[in-house]
Amino acid sequence: MTKVVEQLAELTGYKDRDVMDVTLVVALRDLLNPLCVSIYRAVGTPPDLRWMSRAHLGYGELVPTADSLAGDLSSLPPLDQYPARLSCLQRRELRESASRSEFTCHFPLLSEHDGDGVLEVVTRTRLSPAEQRTVSAILRVFHNFQGLLDYSERDSLTGLLNRKTFDASFLKLLGEAPAMPSAVAVGDRRHDVHATYWLGVIDIDHFKRVNDGFGHLIGDEVLLLLSRLMRTCFRYHDRLYRFGGEEFVVLIRCELGDDAQLVFERLRQQCEAFNFPQVGHVTLSIGYTRIRNPDTPTACFDRADKAVYFAKHHGRNQVHGYEQLLTAGHVQEETEKASDVELF
């Protein structure tokens, strides 16, 4: 019992979701001594869902591994390639299977925001009923703790990340966040500090007219439907935030500015074409900028916000990149900041 309590204390000691998945497989490795223990999530857009490894730890391995969050989803195996996992996911219940020398248990991992998945435990001997109950109890704690994180970190209306989580995500992309403890370090560090990331600011055009003309309940429905459109337009690993009111922020990874332009333009087009109930058509003004290293959340946000301001004052329903506007002479780079105080 003491060992279980210690594992639960370790499991709930982190707020980073990547670290939580890794901590879970490490805890179960120490508890069960399996051949391997893994977490797989169903990612992608239905019907083309794929298995992504969020944490995998084999027998004798010290460091868990994981699929790259920024990798090509088409290279991941489709769900039906692993029927035992799929059965667990669909039935949402424990499933067992066996081969000549191995026994496999799949436990469902349900998540409202991170994608449903399964915990896969491979052992030499069948897990006893007591061991299965222990794993199920640990997973309930894991699920409940994730729910508490969602309550504190997500916008209650849209389910997107809220403003107060933005700084930590931003600094993590730059590799400036506190390092992952060595005991749970993951082979794929998930965020490549040498990659190119972009911050986009999304603003709904004339949203005040929606609230004034149709009421705040309809306005809230517009925000909720837009958040769903955003989830379909961006990738699994992109970070989506509601900053408040009609303002949203997105952190994405793209190597080129043209690629970032296409991503944000796709959202603008899909929103313009969508028929919002009672309101009809709604448009967006979007600005984006490359995240520099070094950079600060405030400075980066301000650059993207300047691009939004330009879009708002040149017809709305547009996407503009700060760097392109700077090259064209439409905005000016600030050489000094009046204050070093962070706004977020």
Summary of the structure (lengths in Angstrom):
residues: 344
radius of gyration: 22.3
end to end distance: 42.3
largest distance: 69.8
contacts: 1028
relative contact order: 0.10
helix: 42%
strand: 22%
